[in-house]
């Protein structure tokens, strides 16, 4: 199963945080499941570090490319099609990071690792 991590899933994995569900942790740790991290998550982490909402993630913001490589996670760039689909999603949900992850999961056929039930309304497979 191809996994796309929501930003909180990535941060909880890196921190060893028990808020990450047992099934998500098992799927992410299974070498048979390639794990992807969206450029949108890099954008979200860096933005939230800058504005003071994620002070604990300064090192992640500064070293994300190396961290992803160390974890054997693959970066997922944002394509024109991802951006177009994200903007056209029929929903009142305004979080641009969530909208991008939904669009990427839809287009790339990935399971979204997230505790956010709101993703279920978009027809993406959500693992938690």
N, C-alpha and C positions, 0 to 999 in steps of 0.2 A: 504494500500500500504506500503510495506517495503522500507524504505529509507536508502540509504547509502550516507553520507555527504562527499562532497569534502572538503578539508581542509579549503579553504576560506569560504565556507558556514558555517562550524562550528565556525570559528573565528568571522565572521560577526554576527552570531546568538548570540554568547556570548557577543559581544560588543554592540548589539542593532543597528548595522550599517545598514543604509538605502540602502546600496548597495545590501543587500539581497532582492531578489524580493518579492513582496507581495504574490505571489502564493507559493513560497518556504517557506516563513515564516508561511503561513497558514497551509501548509501540515505538517511542522515540529511541529507546535503547536497543531495539531489535535491528541488527544490521541488514535484514531483509527489507526494511522500510527506509527508502531514501528520505532525508529530511531537508526541506527547503525553508529559507528565511527570506521574506520579501524585502525589497528595498524600502517599502513603506514602513517596515518595522525599524529599519535604521533611521529613517526620517523621524518617526515618532519618538524613538529613544533620544535622539539628539535634540529634538525640539523640547521635549519634556525635561531633559537635563538642563538645557539653556534657561528655561523659564522657572526652574526650581521645583518642578513637580516630581522629578526622579533623581534626587541628589545621590542616591545610593548606586546609580548606574553610570557614574562618570567614566569609570574604567571601561565599561562595555561600550559607551559612546565613542571613546577614544580608540579602542582596539578591536572594534567589531569584525573587520575583515580577518584578522589573525585568529580571533576567538572562533569564528565560524569554521575556519580551516582546521583548527585544533579539534573541534567537535565533529569534524567530517560532515558539516552541514553545508548545503549548496546555496549560494545567493540567488535569488530570483529577481532579475531586473524588472522594471515597469515598462511594458511595451505600449505602443500607441493603442493597440486593441484593448489592453488592460485599462488604460485611462478612459477610453471611449465607453467601455462597458460600465466602469465604475460611475461615470457621470450620468449614464442613462438608467441606472438601477431605479426601478419604481419603488421608492420608499421614502418616508420622511426622516429616516435615520441620517443624521448630518455628519457623523464622524468620518472624515475623509480616509483615515487609516483603515477603519473597518470596511468601508465601501470598497477600497482597493483590494483588501484581502479576499472579500467575497468575490469580486470580479476575477481575480487571479485563480481562486479555487475553482470557479465555474469553468473558465477557459482552459485551464491546465489539467482539469480532472483530478484534483487533489483533495484529500480529506483535510479539513481545517481543524487543527488541534486548538480547541478553545473551550472555555467554560461559558461563553456567551450564547445563551439560548436564542437570542434574536437572530443569529445566523441561520437557524433552522427554516425560517420563512423564505429563504432564498434558494432552496433546493440544493444546497451543498451538503456533502457528507461531513458531519461534525463528530470528532472523536473527543470524548471526555470520560 
